[in-house]
Amino acid sequence: MRNVSFHHIALILVMTNFTLFPVYAEDHKGILSAKGFGTVDIDKTISNFQAKMMAKRAASLDAQRQLAEIVQGVQLSAGTSVEDFEVTKDIIATRVRGLIKGAFILNESVKPEEGTFIAEVTLAICSTNESEICSKRDSIKLISESISEKN
């Protein structure tokens, strides 16, 4: 067992990717999905189980951020510095802010790799109720309508 306090544990989010599910159109019509990846510094955890769960949580958060980007959009800020008609600095920053309701795990895995664990989580949201997986879930439209009624 490693002797590490919980407040020194750090998560590192790595690699991002999102898919709008056209690849699985026959099986999953009307689904928006995002695949998140996560890893953890295994030396800063007290057990392999904790490391696996933290990597999975990081992957889930990455997927949630990507779903928010798909559904809510991304605010993009950029600036360019030019001196003597030559670009000297180019800065681009993004920000996403949103509420994700009705998301569910479509697929997840945690694999050991190079002395740590790599987690992959695919989250999905039903945009319609066309597919079997969405037939008993609320779609984005129903969720937005219920939020509007509460406000």
C-alpha positions as CSV (number, residue, x, y, z in Angstrom):
1,M,0.0,0.0,0.0
2,R,1.3,3.5,-0.8
3,N,1.3,6.2,1.8
4,V,-0.2,9.2,0.1
5,S,-2.8,11.6,1.4
6,F,-6.0,12.2,-0.7
7,H,-5.4,15.9,-1.1
8,H,-2.2,15.2,-3.1
9,I,-3.9,13.0,-5.7
10,A,-3.9,14.5,-9.2
11,L,-5.9,13.6,-12.2
12,I,-4.5,14.1,-15.7
13,L,-7.0,14.3,-18.5
14,V,-5.5,13.1,-21.8
15,M,-6.6,13.1,-25.4
16,T,-10.1,14.1,-26.4
17,N,-12.4,12.8,-29.1
18,F,-16.1,13.0,-29.9
19,T,-18.4,11.1,-32.3
20,L,-21.9,11.9,-33.3
21,F,-22.6,8.2,-33.8
22,P,-23.2,8.0,-37.6
23,V,-20.8,5.0,-37.4
24,Y,-23.5,3.1,-35.5
25,A,-26.5,4.6,-37.3
26,E,-28.3,1.3,-37.8
27,D,-28.1,0.4,-34.1
28,H,-28.2,3.8,-32.5
29,K,-30.3,6.3,-34.4
30,G,-30.8,9.6,-32.7
31,I,-27.9,9.4,-30.2
32,L,-25.2,11.9,-29.6
33,S,-22.1,10.5,-28.0
34,A,-18.7,11.6,-26.7
35,K,-15.7,9.5,-25.9
36,G,-13.5,10.6,-23.0
37,F,-10.1,9.4,-22.0
38,G,-8.4,9.6,-18.6
39,T,-5.4,8.5,-16.7
40,V,-4.0,8.9,-13.2
41,D,-0.5,9.2,-11.6
42,I,-0.4,5.8,-10.0
43,D,2.3,6.9,-7.5
44,K,-0.2,9.4,-6.0
45,T,-2.8,6.7,-5.2
46,I,-3.0,4.3,-2.3
47,S,-4.2,1.3,-4.4
48,N,-4.6,0.0,-7.9
49,F,-8.4,0.0,-7.4
50,Q,-8.3,3.7,-6.4
51,A,-6.2,4.4,-9.5
52,K,-8.6,2.6,-11.8
53,M,-11.6,4.5,-10.4
54,M,-9.9,7.8,-10.6
55,A,-8.9,7.2,-14.2
56,K,-12.5,6.2,-15.0
57,R,-13.8,9.4,-13.3
58,A,-11.4,11.5,-15.3
59,A,-12.6,9.9,-18.6
60,S,-16.2,10.4,-17.6
61,L,-15.5,14.1,-16.9
62,D,-13.8,14.5,-20.2
63,A,-16.8,12.9,-22.0
64,Q,-19.2,15.2,-20.1
65,R,-17.2,18.2,-21.2
66,Q,-17.3,17.0,-24.8
67,L,-21.1,16.4,-24.6
68,A,-21.5,20.0,-23.3
69,E,-19.4,21.2,-26.2
70,I,-21.7,19.4,-28.7
71,V,-25.0,20.4,-27.1
72,Q,-24.2,23.9,-25.8
73,G,-21.4,25.0,-28.0
74,V,-17.9,26.4,-27.2
75,Q,-17.0,30.0,-26.5
76,L,-13.8,30.7,-28.4
77,S,-11.4,33.6,-27.6
78,A,-8.4,34.3,-29.7
79,G,-5.7,36.9,-30.0
80,T,-2.9,37.5,-32.4
81,S,0.2,39.7,-31.9
82,V,1.9,41.1,-35.0
83,E,5.2,42.9,-35.2
84,D,6.9,44.1,-38.4
85,F,4.1,42.4,-40.4
86,E,4.9,39.0,-38.9
87,V,2.8,37.0,-36.4
88,T,4.7,36.8,-33.1
89,K,2.1,35.2,-30.9
90,D,-1.2,33.4,-31.4
91,I,-3.3,32.6,-28.4
92,I,-6.5,30.6,-28.5
93,A,-8.6,29.7,-25.5
94,T,-11.9,27.8,-25.2
95,R,-14.6,27.7,-22.6
96,V,-17.6,25.5,-22.3
97,R,-20.5,25.9,-19.8
98,G,-23.6,23.8,-19.8
99,L,-26.0,21.5,-18.0
100,I,-26.0,17.9,-19.2
101,K,-29.1,15.9,-18.2
102,G,-30.0,12.5,-19.3
103,A,-26.5,11.3,-20.2
104,F,-25.8,7.6,-19.8
105,I,-22.8,5.4,-20.2
106,L,-22.7,3.6,-23.5
107,N,-19.4,1.9,-23.1
108,E,-16.5,2.0,-20.7
109,S,-13.1,0.3,-20.2
110,V,-10.0,0.6,-17.9
111,K,-6.8,-1.0,-19.1
112,P,-3.3,-1.1,-17.6
113,E,-0.7,0.6,-19.7
114,E,2.9,1.7,-19.1
115,G,2.7,1.6,-15.3
116,T,-0.7,3.3,-15.0
117,F,-4.3,2.9,-16.0
118,I,-6.0,4.3,-19.1
119,A,-9.8,4.7,-18.9
120,E,-12.2,5.2,-21.8
121,V,-15.8,6.2,-21.2
122,T,-18.4,6.8,-23.9
123,L,-21.4,8.8,-22.8
124,A,-24.5,9.3,-24.8
125,I,-27.6,11.5,-24.9
126,C,-30.7,10.6,-26.8
127,S,-31.6,13.3,-29.3
128,T,-34.7,11.4,-30.4
129,N,-36.5,8.2,-29.2
130,E,-35.9,6.4,-32.5
131,S,-33.5,3.7,-31.2
132,E,-34.4,0.9,-28.8
133,I,-31.8,2.2,-26.3
134,C,-33.6,5.6,-26.2
135,S,-37.2,4.3,-26.3
136,K,-37.5,4.4,-22.5
137,R,-35.3,7.5,-22.0
138,D,-36.0,11.2,-22.3
139,S,-34.7,12.8,-25.4
140,I,-32.9,16.2,-25.4
141,K,-36.1,17.9,-26.5
142,L,-38.1,16.4,-23.6
143,I,-35.3,17.3,-21.1
144,S,-35.2,20.9,-22.4
145,E,-38.9,21.3,-22.2
146,S,-39.0,20.0,-18.5
147,I,-36.2,22.5,-17.6
148,S,-38.1,25.4,-19.3
149,E,-41.2,24.5,-17.4
150,K,-39.3,24.6,-14.0
151,N,-37.9,28.1,-14.8
